[in-house]
Amino acid sequence: MMPKDPVMLLSYMNLKLRDFYPSLPAFCEDTGEDMDQIVDKLSQIDYHYDREKNQFV
């Protein structure tokens, strides 16, 4: 289950992207999570997905 709190979600996502997935789309495809919801939630705390770094910065 994904964290609801944006700060916890940030930590969770960056860990998953760093250790297990080559990209955000790959994570979403594998887990069935909605990419737009993740991006929207993290944009609320001014974090955006960087494809080159494969993390939210």
C-alpha positions in Angstrom: 0.0 0.0 0.0 1.3 3.4 -1.0 1.7 6.1 1.7 -1.0 8.8 1.7 1.2 11.5 3.2 3.1 13.3 0.4 6.4 13.4 2.3 6.3 9.7 3.0 5.2 9.0 -0.6 8.3 11.0 -1.8 10.6 8.8 0.3 8.8 5.6 -0.8 8.8 6.5 -4.5 12.5 7.5 -4.6 13.5 4.3 -2.8 11.5 2.2 -5.2 12.8 4.0 -8.3 16.4 3.9 -7.0 16.4 0.2 -6.0 13.8 -1.6 -8.1 12.6 0.3 -11.2 14.2 1.9 -14.2 11.5 4.5 -14.6 8.3 5.8 -13.1 6.2 4.3 -16.0 7.8 0.9 -15.3 6.9 1.2 -11.6 3.3 2.1 -12.4 2.9 -0.6 -15.0 4.2 -3.2 -12.6 2.2 -2.1 -9.6 -0.9 -0.8 -11.3 -0.6 2.6 -9.5 -1.8 5.7 -11.3 1.1 7.8 -12.5 -0.9 11.0 -12.7 -2.0 10.6 -9.0 1.5 10.1 -7.9 2.8 13.1 -9.9 -0.1 15.3 -8.7 0.4 14.3 -5.0 4.1 15.0 -5.1 3.7 18.3 -7.0 1.7 19.5 -3.9 5.0 19.6 -2.0 6.9 20.9 -5.0 8.6 17.7 -6.2 8.6 16.7 -9.8 9.8 13.5 -11.6 13.2 13.9 -13.3 13.5 11.2 -16.0 17.3 11.5 -16.3 17.8 11.0 -12.5 14.8 8.6 -12.2 13.7 10.3 -9.0 11.5 13.0 -7.7 13.5 16.2 -7.1 
